[in-house]
Amino acid sequence: MNSDLYVTSDAKKQLTDILASFTDYSSKHLPDDVVKRLKELSEAEHSEFARIIYDAMFENMDMADRLDRPVCQDTGLVQYFVRVGTSFSYMEVIEEALRDAVLKATVSAPLRHNAVEVFDERNTGTNIGHHVPWIEWELVPNWDEIEIFMYMAGGGCSLPGMAKVLMPLEGYEGIVKFVFDRVTTLGINACPPLLVGVGIAGSAEVASKLSKKALLRPIGSVSTNPRGAMLERQIRDGLDAVGIGPGGLTGAGSVMAVHIEHAARHPATLAVGISTGCWAHRRSKIRINSKLEYEVLSHQGVTL
């Protein structure tokens, strides 16, 4: 056997095992920033009923940990956002390793079978399908590590998602109206308190993609643009004032955060996209170096 092929095969298995354990673990434990924010929202509630809903959420998280089961029965469609250095040693096996990781995690977690092939209307039973898991790539020159965000896109939190191209005359007021229309119409389906991701760009597909990437930002971070940061605060405060509350059952807090990502736009268009994450926001991040040593960045001190 060729030694180079053997090393590549062995490394691929090791990488797959890390990613499978990472995906499995992430289905059962919310990231540190989400848990912290849920505690803050619970403590800020004046409504006894709203506090009962938060107590149920924390009991749910505790049971998921004790019983080693996913924190929500809808484990969604698995999406990976990959930021990889061009010098990373295992570039050629990453995509296959990610697909195999989903297969393994589907059995070990277990993950609910959610991949339904379009047109065939057939559930694959493996969480693998055409373009699933969805993988987004970002290449970083002269870097020999890889960072991977894993996100489980459930049915409820995906329902409010939408992108639209506005006339420039509608301005940022049109963006705010669009966000409020989506959250107040379908936000309850996404199991509040929500994480709201907003993308602003020149075309619908860019705005949509940016809105999903906005969900990957840690809670507590703000837009790099001061006006963007101000708009994040204004939308957050406005949505809280609506009083949707935890579980959509009224309360002081409707959202965990509002994150806005943006790209330069065409002078004649103002596109906006929205993506939402539920209270059980299964978003996690891992960094792996070329020695296949890893650190789970979203969950402090975790060993897979």
GIPEMO-V54761 format. One record per pair of residues at least 12 apart in sequence whose ideal C-beta (glycine too) atoms are under 10 Angstrom apart, sorted by sequence separation. I is the first residue (numbers start at 1). J is the second residue. D is the distance in Angstrom with one decimal. If there is no record, write none. Layout:
i->[I	I]
j->[J	J]
d->[D	D]
This chain:
i->[42	60	82	113	115	117	118	166	198	199	240	242	260	261	284	285	286	41	42	82	102	113	114	115	116	117	118	135	136	183	197	198	199	240	241	242	284	285	286	57	80	113	115	164	182	197	199	200	239	240	284	285	39	42	80	111	112	113	114	115	117	136	163	196	197	199	239	240	283	284	38	41	42	82	111	115	116	162	182	197	198	238	239	259	286	110	115	133	134	162	164	179	197	198	236	238	80	106	109	114	115	133	164	196	197	214	236	237	240	259	284	286	38	39	80	106	107	133	134	160	162	179	195	196	197	236	239	38	78	106	107	162	178	195	197	235	236	238	257	78	80	106	160	161	194	195	236	237	255	256	35	80	105	106	160	176	195	236	255	256	35	38	78	103	159	160	162	175	235	236	256	78	102	103	160	162	195	233	234	235	257	77	102	103	160	161	175	198	232	233	235	256	35	102	159	160	232	30	34	78	99	159	160	231	232	78	99	100	158	159	160	172	200	232	99	159	160	161	231	75	102	103	156	157	159	160	198	30	75	102	156	158	159	200	228	229	231	29	101	156	157	158	175	179	228	247	28	78	99	156	157	198	227	228	246	30	75	99	155	156	157	160	166	198	228	29	75	76	98	155	156	222	223	225	227	28	29	75	76	78	99	154	160	161	163	165	196	220	221	222	223	224	27	28	74	75	77	78	98	154	157	165	198	219	220	222	223	224	225	74	75	76	77	95	114	157	163	165	219	221	222	223	224	28	70	73	75	77	114	165	196	218	223	28	68	69	70	72	74	95	114	163	164	196	217	219	28	29	30	68	69	70	94	111	114	163	166	218	27	28	29	30	70	95	112	162	163	165	215	217	25	27	28	94	163	164	196	214	216	217	24	26	27	28	163	164	214	215	217	26	27	105	162	163	194	214	216	24	162	163	193	213	214	215	28	101	161	163	192	193	214	27	91	102	163	211	213	214	26	27	78	101	162	210	211	212	77	78	98	161	194	210	211	27	76	88	161	193	210	23	26	75	77	88	94	98	179	183	187	192	193	209	210	79	80	81	82	83	84	86	87	192	193	210	77	78	79	80	81	82	83	84	85	86	87	94	158	192	193	194	207	209	23	77	78	79	80	81	82	83	84	85	86	87	88	89	91	172	176	180	183	184	187	191	192	193	206	207	77	78	79	80	81	82	83	84	85	86	87	88	89	90	175	179	183	188	191	192	206	207	23	77	78	79	80	81	82	83	85	86	87	88	89	187	188	191	192	206	85	86	87	88	157	176	180	184	190	193	196	206	207	219	84	85	153	172	176	179	180	183	188	189	192	193	194	196	206	214	83	84	85	175	179	184	188	193	194	195	196	197	198	199	200	201	203	214	215	19	84	85	151	183	187	188	192	193	194	195	196	197	198	199	200	201	202	210	211	212	214	215	216	83	84	85	151	153	172	176	180	192	193	194	195	196	197	198	199	200	201	202	203	207	210	211	212	213	215	219	83	84	192	193	194	195	196	197	198	199	200	201	202	203	207	208	210	211	212	214	82	83	84	149	151	192	193	194	195	196	197	198	199	200	201	202	207	208	209	211	219	82	83	151	200	201	202	204	206	207	208	210	211	212	218	81	82	83	149	150	188	202	203	205	207	208	209	215	217	81	82	149	187	202	204	206	207	208	216	218	80	81	82	187	201	202	203	204	205	215	216	80	81	201	202	204	216	79	80	81	184	200	201	203	79	80	183	200	201	78	79	183	199	200	201	78	79	136	199	200	15	77	78	79	198	199	15	19	23	76	77	78	138	183	198	199	14	76	77	136	197	198	199	16	20	24	75	76	77	136	197	198	11	12	15	16	19	20	23	27	74	75	76	77	134	196	197	198	11	15	18	19	22	23	26	27	74	75	76	179	196	197	218	12	13	16	17	19	20	21	24	25	72	74	76	136	195	196	197	218	8	12	15	16	19	20	23	24	27	28	71	73	74	76	77	179	195	196	7	8	11	12	15	16	19	20	23	24	27	70	72	74	76	194	195	216	14	15	16	17	18	19	20	21	22	23	24	25	26	27	74	194	195	8	9	12	13	16	17	20	21	24	25	27	72	74	192	193	194	195	8	12	15	16	19	20	23	24	27	72	175	190	191	193	194	11	15	19	20	23	24	190	191	192	193	195	13	16	17	20	21	24	187	189	190	191	192	194	12	16	20	23	186	190	191	193	195	20	187	189	190	191	182	186	191	183	187	182	179	181	182	183	178	179	182	175	177	178	179	174	175	176	178	168	175	179	168	172	174	168	171	175	165	168	170	172	165	167	168	169	167	168	170	165	166	167	23	165	166	165	166	164	165	166	164	165	163	164	165	163	164	23	162	163	164	162	163	161	162	163	161	162	160	161	160	161	160	74	158	159	157	158	72	157	158	156	157	158	157	153	156	157	26	27	154	155	157	26	151	153	154	156	157	23	25	26	27	152	157	22	26	151	152	154	23	154	22	152	154	19	23	152	153	18	151	152	15	19	81	151	152	81	150	151	152	79	150	151	57	81	149	150	151	81	149	150	57	79	148	149	150	79	148	149	147	148	53	54	147	148	53	146	147	148	146	147	145	146	50	145	146	145	146	144	145	143	144	145	148	143	144	145	146	147	149	150	145	148	149	145	147	41	42	41	38	37	37	34	34	33	40	40	37	38	37	36	37	33	34	35	36	33	34	32	33	31	32	33	31	33	57	56	57	54	55	56	53	54	50	53	54	52	53	94	50	51	52	53	44	47	49	50	53	49	50	52	53	54	47	49	53	90	41	47	50	54	45	49	50	51	88	89	90	45	49	50	88	89	47	49	50	76	81	83	88	89	90	47	50	87	89	41	42	47	74	76	78	79	81	83	84	85	41	46	47	75	85	45	46	72	74	76	44	45	72	73	75	38	44	45	71	72	74	42	44	71	72	41	70	71	72	41	42	71	41	70	40	41	41	38	41	37	40	64	37	38	61	37	60	61	36	37	60	34	57	33	34	57	33	54	53	41	38	37	38	34	38	37	34	34	35	34	33	34	30	34	30	31	33	30	31	30	31	27	29	30	31	28	30	31	27	29	26	26	27	26	23	25	26	26	23	25	22	22	23	22	34	35	21	31	32	33	22	31	32	33	19	29	31	32	18	30	31	32	19	29	30	31	32	18	26	29	32	25	22	26	15	21	26	29	14	18	22	25	17	18	19	21	18	22	26	15	22	25	14	18	25	26	11	15	25	22	24	11	21	23	10	21	22	21	20	19	18	17]
j->[54	72	94	125	127	129	130	178	210	211	252	254	272	273	296	297	298	54	55	95	115	126	127	128	129	130	131	148	149	196	210	211	212	253	254	255	297	298	299	71	94	127	129	178	196	211	213	214	253	254	298	299	54	57	95	126	127	128	129	130	132	151	178	211	212	214	254	255	298	299	54	57	58	98	127	131	132	178	198	213	214	254	255	275	302	127	132	150	151	179	181	196	214	215	253	255	98	124	127	132	133	151	182	214	215	232	254	255	258	277	302	304	57	58	99	125	126	152	153	179	181	198	214	215	216	255	258	58	98	126	127	182	198	215	217	255	256	258	277	99	101	127	181	182	215	216	257	258	276	277	57	102	127	128	182	198	217	258	277	278	58	61	101	126	182	183	185	198	258	259	279	102	126	127	184	186	219	257	258	259	281	102	127	128	185	186	200	223	257	258	260	281	61	128	185	186	258	57	61	105	126	186	187	258	259	106	127	128	186	187	188	200	228	260	128	188	189	190	260	105	132	133	186	187	189	190	228	61	106	133	187	189	190	231	259	260	262	61	133	188	189	190	207	211	260	279	61	111	132	189	190	231	260	261	279	64	109	133	189	190	191	194	200	232	262	64	110	111	133	190	191	257	258	260	262	64	65	111	112	114	135	190	196	197	199	201	232	256	257	258	259	260	64	65	111	112	114	115	135	191	194	202	235	256	257	259	260	261	262	112	113	114	115	133	152	195	201	203	257	259	260	261	262	67	109	112	114	116	153	204	235	257	262	68	108	109	110	112	114	135	154	203	204	236	257	259	69	70	71	109	110	111	135	152	155	204	207	259	69	70	71	72	112	137	154	204	205	207	257	259	68	70	71	137	206	207	239	257	259	260	68	70	71	72	207	208	258	259	261	71	72	150	207	208	239	259	261	70	208	209	239	259	260	261	75	148	208	210	239	240	261	75	139	150	211	259	261	262	75	76	127	150	211	259	260	261	127	128	148	211	244	260	261	78	127	139	212	244	261	75	78	127	129	140	146	150	231	235	239	244	245	261	262	132	133	134	135	136	137	139	140	245	246	263	131	132	133	134	135	136	137	138	139	140	141	148	212	246	247	248	261	263	78	132	133	134	135	136	137	138	139	140	141	142	143	144	146	227	231	235	238	239	242	246	247	248	261	262	133	134	135	136	137	138	139	140	141	142	143	144	145	146	231	235	239	244	247	248	262	263	80	134	135	136	137	138	139	140	142	143	144	145	146	244	245	248	249	263	143	144	145	146	215	234	238	242	248	251	254	264	265	277	143	144	212	231	235	238	239	242	247	248	251	252	253	255	265	273	143	144	145	235	239	244	248	253	254	255	256	257	258	259	260	261	263	274	275	80	145	146	212	244	248	249	253	254	255	256	257	258	259	260	261	262	263	271	272	273	275	276	277	145	146	147	213	215	234	238	242	254	255	256	257	258	259	260	261	262	263	264	265	269	272	273	274	275	277	281	146	147	255	256	257	258	259	260	261	262	263	264	265	266	270	271	273	274	275	277	146	147	148	213	215	256	257	258	259	260	261	262	263	264	265	266	271	272	273	275	283	147	148	216	265	266	267	269	271	272	273	275	276	277	283	147	148	149	215	216	254	268	269	271	273	274	275	281	283	148	149	216	254	269	271	273	274	275	283	285	148	149	150	255	269	270	271	272	273	283	284	149	150	270	271	273	285	149	150	151	254	270	271	273	150	151	254	271	272	150	151	255	271	272	273	151	152	209	272	273	89	151	152	153	272	273	90	94	98	151	152	153	213	258	273	274	90	152	153	212	273	274	275	93	97	101	152	153	154	213	274	275	89	90	93	94	97	98	101	105	152	153	154	155	212	274	275	276	90	94	97	98	101	102	105	106	153	154	155	258	275	276	297	92	93	96	97	99	100	101	104	105	152	154	156	216	275	276	277	298	89	93	96	97	100	101	104	105	108	109	152	154	155	157	158	260	276	277	89	90	93	94	97	98	101	102	105	106	109	152	154	156	158	276	277	298	97	98	99	100	101	102	103	104	105	106	107	108	109	110	157	277	278	92	93	96	97	100	101	104	105	108	109	111	156	158	276	277	278	279	93	97	100	101	104	105	108	109	112	157	260	275	276	278	279	97	101	105	106	109	110	276	277	278	279	281	100	103	104	107	108	111	274	276	277	278	279	281	100	104	108	111	274	278	279	281	283	109	276	278	279	280	272	276	281	274	278	274	272	274	275	276	272	273	276	270	272	273	274	270	271	272	274	265	272	276	266	270	272	267	270	274	265	268	270	272	266	268	269	270	269	270	272	268	269	270	127	269	270	270	271	270	271	272	271	272	271	272	273	272	273	133	272	273	274	273	274	273	274	275	274	275	274	275	275	276	276	191	275	276	275	276	191	276	277	276	277	278	278	275	278	279	149	150	277	278	280	150	275	277	278	280	281	148	150	151	152	277	282	148	152	277	278	280	150	281	150	280	282	148	152	281	282	148	281	282	146	150	212	282	283	213	282	283	284	212	283	284	191	215	283	284	285	216	284	285	193	215	284	285	286	216	285	286	285	286	192	193	286	287	193	286	287	288	287	288	287	288	193	288	289	289	290	289	290	289	290	291	294	290	291	293	294	295	297	298	294	297	298	295	297	192	193	193	193	193	195	193	195	195	219	220	218	219	219	219	220	217	218	219	220	218	219	218	219	218	219	220	219	221	246	246	247	245	246	247	245	246	243	246	247	246	247	288	245	246	247	248	240	243	245	246	249	246	247	249	250	251	245	247	251	288	240	246	249	253	245	249	250	251	288	289	290	246	250	251	289	290	249	251	252	278	283	285	290	291	292	250	253	290	292	245	246	251	278	280	282	283	285	287	288	289	246	251	252	280	290	251	252	278	280	282	251	252	279	280	282	246	252	253	279	280	282	251	253	280	281	251	280	281	282	252	253	282	253	282	253	254	255	253	256	253	256	280	255	256	279	256	279	280	256	257	280	256	279	256	257	280	257	279	279	279	279	279	280	277	281	281	279	280	281	281	281	282	279	283	280	281	283	281	282	282	283	280	282	283	284	282	284	285	282	284	282	283	284	284	282	284	285	286	284	286	284	285	286	286	298	299	286	296	297	298	288	297	298	299	286	296	298	299	286	298	299	300	288	298	299	300	301	288	296	299	302	296	294	298	288	294	299	302	288	292	296	299	292	293	294	296	294	298	302	292	299	302	292	296	303	304	290	294	304	302	304	292	302	304	292	303	304	304	304	304	304	304]
d->[3.7	8.1	6.7	5.0	5.1	5.5	7.3	7.4	8.1	3.6	6.7	5.8	9.7	9.4	6.9	4.4	7.8	7.0	7.7	8.7	9.0	7.1	6.2	6.2	7.4	6.2	9.7	9.4	8.6	6.6	8.0	5.6	7.7	5.5	8.3	9.5	8.3	4.4	9.2	9.3	9.2	6.3	3.8	6.1	8.9	4.4	7.5	9.9	9.1	5.1	4.4	8.7	8.4	8.1	9.3	9.6	8.2	10.0	9.2	8.6	9.1	9.9	9.4	8.7	6.2	6.4	4.7	6.5	6.9	6.5	6.7	9.8	7.7	7.8	5.7	9.9	9.5	8.0	9.9	7.3	6.2	9.3	5.0	9.6	9.4	9.9	4.9	8.9	9.1	9.9	10.0	6.9	3.3	10.0	9.4	9.7	5.4	10.0	9.9	8.8	8.7	9.8	9.5	8.2	4.1	9.5	8.7	9.5	9.8	9.7	9.2	8.5	6.4	8.0	9.7	8.7	9.1	10.0	8.3	9.4	9.1	6.0	8.6	8.5	8.3	5.7	7.1	7.4	8.6	6.0	9.9	5.8	8.9	5.8	8.1	8.4	9.0	9.2	9.4	9.7	8.8	4.7	9.6	8.1	10.0	9.9	6.5	9.1	8.9	7.9	9.8	8.9	8.0	8.1	4.7	9.5	9.0	4.3	9.9	9.7	8.6	8.6	8.6	5.9	9.3	6.3	10.0	7.3	4.7	9.5	7.4	5.2	7.8	7.4	9.6	8.8	7.0	9.9	8.7	10.0	10.0	9.7	5.2	6.1	7.5	8.9	6.4	9.8	7.7	7.8	8.0	7.4	7.3	6.0	9.6	4.2	4.8	9.5	9.8	7.9	9.6	5.0	5.6	8.3	6.5	8.9	9.6	9.1	9.9	8.8	9.3	8.4	8.2	5.3	6.0	9.5	7.1	9.2	6.1	9.0	8.2	9.9	9.1	9.6	4.6	5.7	9.4	6.4	8.6	5.1	9.8	9.2	6.3	9.0	9.5	8.3	9.8	7.8	8.4	8.9	8.1	7.9	9.6	9.8	5.1	8.1	9.0	7.7	8.9	4.7	4.3	8.4	9.8	8.5	7.0	8.9	7.0	6.5	8.3	5.0	6.9	8.1	9.8	8.1	6.3	7.3	8.4	8.5	6.1	9.3	5.6	9.3	9.6	8.4	9.9	5.0	6.6	4.2	8.4	8.6	8.7	8.2	8.6	9.1	7.5	9.4	9.1	9.9	8.3	10.0	7.5	10.0	8.6	6.7	9.9	4.9	5.6	8.9	6.1	8.3	7.6	8.4	7.4	5.7	7.4	8.4	5.2	9.4	7.0	6.4	9.2	6.2	6.6	9.5	9.1	8.6	9.1	6.9	4.7	7.2	9.2	7.8	9.2	9.0	5.8	6.2	6.8	9.4	9.1	5.4	7.2	9.1	7.7	6.7	9.7	7.8	7.9	9.3	7.4	6.3	8.4	8.7	6.6	7.8	8.3	8.4	6.6	9.7	6.3	8.7	8.5	6.8	8.4	8.2	7.9	4.1	9.9	9.3	8.7	5.6	7.1	9.7	7.8	9.1	9.6	9.2	7.2	8.1	9.6	4.8	9.9	4.3	5.8	9.0	8.8	8.1	7.1	9.5	8.6	9.6	9.3	9.4	7.0	9.7	5.0	9.5	8.6	6.9	7.9	9.6	8.3	9.6	9.9	3.9	8.0	3.9	9.3	9.0	8.1	8.9	9.4	8.9	6.3	9.5	9.7	9.8	7.5	9.6	9.3	8.9	4.5	5.3	9.3	9.7	7.3	8.7	5.6	9.4	9.8	8.9	6.2	9.1	9.1	9.8	8.6	9.1	7.5	9.2	7.9	7.5	8.2	8.5	7.1	9.0	9.2	9.7	8.1	8.0	4.0	9.5	9.4	8.0	8.6	8.9	7.1	9.2	9.8	9.0	8.2	5.2	7.8	8.9	6.8	8.6	5.7	9.0	6.1	9.2	7.1	5.8	9.0	6.7	5.8	6.3	10.0	7.4	6.2	7.2	8.0	6.6	8.3	7.3	7.8	6.8	8.4	8.7	9.8	6.1	8.9	9.8	9.0	9.2	6.6	5.9	4.2	4.5	4.9	4.6	5.4	4.5	6.4	4.8	5.4	6.3	7.3	6.9	8.7	8.7	7.7	7.9	9.7	8.3	9.0	8.8	6.5	9.7	9.9	8.7	7.3	7.8	7.7	7.2	8.5	6.9	8.2	6.8	7.7	6.8	6.0	5.5	9.9	8.1	8.0	5.9	5.9	6.7	6.7	5.5	9.6	7.9	8.8	7.1	9.6	7.5	9.3	7.7	9.3	6.2	7.2	6.9	4.0	6.3	9.6	6.2	9.7	7.7	8.8	5.5	2.8	8.6	8.6	5.2	8.9	7.6	6.9	6.2	8.9	8.3	9.2	9.8	8.9	9.9	8.0	5.1	8.3	6.7	6.2	8.9	7.1	7.8	8.2	8.3	8.5	10.0	9.9	5.5	8.8	9.1	8.9	9.6	5.4	8.8	8.0	7.6	3.5	5.4	6.9	7.0	8.4	9.3	6.7	9.6	6.5	8.7	9.0	9.2	5.6	8.5	7.9	6.7	7.8	7.6	7.4	9.0	8.3	6.0	5.0	4.8	7.3	8.1	7.0	7.6	7.7	6.6	7.0	9.4	8.1	8.0	7.0	7.8	9.5	9.0	4.4	9.1	9.8	9.2	9.7	7.5	7.8	5.6	5.5	6.7	5.7	4.6	5.4	4.6	5.4	4.4	4.1	6.9	8.2	9.7	9.7	3.9	9.7	8.7	4.9	8.6	7.1	7.6	7.2	5.0	8.9	8.1	7.2	8.0	7.5	7.1	7.5	7.7	3.5	7.5	9.1	8.4	6.5	5.4	4.6	9.6	6.7	4.4	8.3	8.7	6.9	8.8	9.1	8.9	7.3	9.1	7.4	8.7	7.8	10.0	5.7	4.0	4.0	9.3	7.5	4.2	9.8	7.6	7.6	6.9	7.3	9.0	8.7	9.1	6.8	5.5	3.8	9.1	8.9	9.5	9.2	8.7	5.3	8.1	9.3	9.8	9.8	8.7	6.8	8.6	3.6	8.5	9.3	7.6	9.2	7.1	7.9	5.0	7.5	5.1	5.3	8.0	8.7	7.5	6.0	8.9	5.7	4.0	10.0	8.6	8.6	7.8	5.4	8.7	8.4	6.4	9.8	6.9	8.1	8.7	5.9	6.8	7.7	8.2	5.8	7.0	9.3	7.4	5.0	9.8	7.4	7.8	7.6	7.0	8.2	6.8	4.6	7.9	7.8	5.7	7.7	7.7	7.6	7.7	6.9	8.0	9.8	9.1	6.0	5.7	6.7	4.0	5.9	9.0	8.8	7.9	7.3	8.0	9.8	9.6	7.1	7.7	9.3	3.7	4.9	8.5	8.2	5.7	7.8	8.4	8.9	8.8	5.5	4.6	8.2	8.0	6.9	8.2	7.4	7.0	6.6	10.0	5.8	9.5	5.5	7.2	8.3	9.8	4.0	8.9	9.6	6.8	4.3	9.9	5.6	7.5	8.6	6.1	7.5	6.5	8.8	9.9	9.6	7.4	7.4	8.0	7.9	7.0	9.4	9.0	9.5	8.1	9.1	9.8	7.3	8.4	7.8	9.0	8.3	4.2	9.3	9.9	8.9	5.6	7.2	8.0	9.4	4.3	9.5	4.4	8.1	4.1	8.1	4.4	9.7	7.1	9.8	9.3	5.8	7.8	8.2	9.6	6.8	8.0	9.8	7.7	7.1	9.2	4.6	8.3	3.7	7.9	4.1	9.1	5.0	8.7	6.7	6.8	7.8	4.9	3.8	9.7	9.2	9.1	9.0	9.3	8.2	8.6	8.0	8.5	8.4	8.9	9.3	9.9	9.3	9.0	8.7	6.5	8.0	7.8	8.8	7.0	8.6	4.7	8.2	3.7	7.9	5.1	8.8	6.2	9.1	9.9	9.0	9.8	6.8	8.6	6.7	5.7	9.2	5.4	8.5	5.0	9.0	4.7	9.6	9.7	9.0	9.8	9.4	8.7	7.6	9.2	8.5	8.3	9.3	7.7	9.0	4.6	9.3	7.7	5.6	5.5	8.8	9.1	7.7	9.2	8.1	8.1	9.8	9.1	7.5	3.9	6.7	8.9	8.3	7.0	6.8	8.0	9.9	5.1	5.5	9.7	8.3	9.3	6.6	9.1	8.9	6.9	9.7	8.5	9.7	7.8	9.9	5.1	7.4	9.5	9.9	7.3	5.2	9.9	8.0	7.3	9.7	9.2	5.8	7.1	9.4	9.3	7.1	8.4	4.7	9.9	9.0	8.3	7.6	7.2	7.3	9.5	9.7	6.5	6.6	9.3	9.5	8.3	6.9	8.8	8.0	5.0	9.4	9.6	7.5	7.2	9.7	5.3	4.5	7.3	7.0	9.6	4.6	6.4	7.0	8.1	6.6	6.0	9.9	7.0	7.7	9.0	8.9	3.7	9.0	7.1	7.5	7.8	5.8	9.3	6.3	9.0	6.3	5.1	7.9	6.8	4.8	9.4	7.8	8.1	8.1	7.9	8.1	5.2	9.7	8.8	5.4	9.6	4.2	8.5	6.1	9.3	9.9	9.0	8.9	10.0	8.7	5.3	9.7	8.8	6.3	9.8	8.1	9.6	9.6	8.9	6.4	9.6	9.5	7.7	7.4	8.2	9.8	8.0	5.7	9.8	6.5	8.9	8.0	7.3	8.6	9.0	8.9	9.8	8.7	4.0	9.1	8.3	8.4	6.8	8.1	7.0	7.6	5.1	9.2	7.8	7.3	8.1	9.3	9.8	6.6	5.0	9.8	6.2	7.1	7.7	9.5	10.0	8.7	5.1	7.6	9.8	7.1	8.4	6.5	5.4	9.5	9.1	7.2	8.1	9.8	8.5	4.9	7.5	7.2	8.0	6.0	5.1	10.0	6.6	8.1	4.8	8.8	6.7	7.0	9.9	4.6	9.8	9.7	9.9	9.4	9.5	9.5	9.8	9.5	8.9	9.8	9.9	8.4	10.0	7.7	9.9	9.7	5.8	7.4	8.1	8.7	10.0	7.8	10.0	9.5	10.0	9.9	9.6	4.8	7.6	7.7	9.4	9.2	9.9	8.3	4.8	6.4	8.9	4.4	8.0	9.6	6.3	8.6	8.9	7.2	8.8	8.4	9.9	10.0	8.2	7.6	5.6	9.9	4.1	9.1	9.1	4.7	9.8	5.3	8.7	9.7	9.4	9.8	9.6	8.6	5.4	6.0	9.2	8.5	9.2	9.6	8.7	7.3	9.7	7.5	8.8	9.5	9.2	7.1	9.5	8.1	6.7	7.0	8.7	8.3	9.0	7.6	7.8	7.6	3.5	8.3	4.2	9.0	7.8	7.1	9.5	9.5	9.6	6.0	8.6	7.9	6.9	8.1	7.5	8.6	9.6	8.0	5.3	8.8	9.9	9.3	9.7	8.9	9.2	9.5	9.3	7.4	8.5	7.1	10.0	8.5	5.6	6.2	7.5	8.8	7.0	9.3	5.5	9.1	10.0	7.6	8.7	6.0	7.0	9.8	4.4	9.8	9.6	6.4	5.1	9.9	8.3	8.9	9.8	7.4	8.0	8.8	7.2	4.3	8.3	8.7	9.5	9.1	9.6	7.0	9.4	9.0	9.1	9.8	7.2	9.9	4.8	9.5	8.2	9.9	7.0	7.8	6.9	6.0	8.9	9.6	7.8	9.1	8.9	9.3	9.0	6.5	9.4	9.6	8.6	9.3	9.2	7.9	8.3	9.8	4.8	9.1	9.0	8.6	7.5	6.4	7.2	9.1	6.4	8.3	7.0	5.9	9.7	8.8	8.6	5.8	8.9	8.9	7.9	6.1	8.2	5.7	7.9	9.2	3.9	9.5	7.6	9.3	8.9	8.3	9.7	6.9	9.4	9.6	5.2	8.9	9.5	9.8	9.3	9.6	7.6	9.3	9.1	6.6	10.0	7.8	9.7	4.0	6.1	7.7	9.1	6.0	5.6	8.5	9.3	8.6	9.5	9.5	6.6	8.6	6.1	9.6	7.7	7.8	7.9	7.3	9.5	7.9	7.8	9.9	6.9	6.8	7.4	9.6	9.6	9.3	9.8	5.6	9.9	9.7	6.2	9.6	6.8	5.3	9.9	9.7	9.9	9.5	9.5	6.0	9.1	8.3	6.6	9.9	9.9	9.9	9.5	5.9	3.9	9.0	9.3	6.4	8.6]
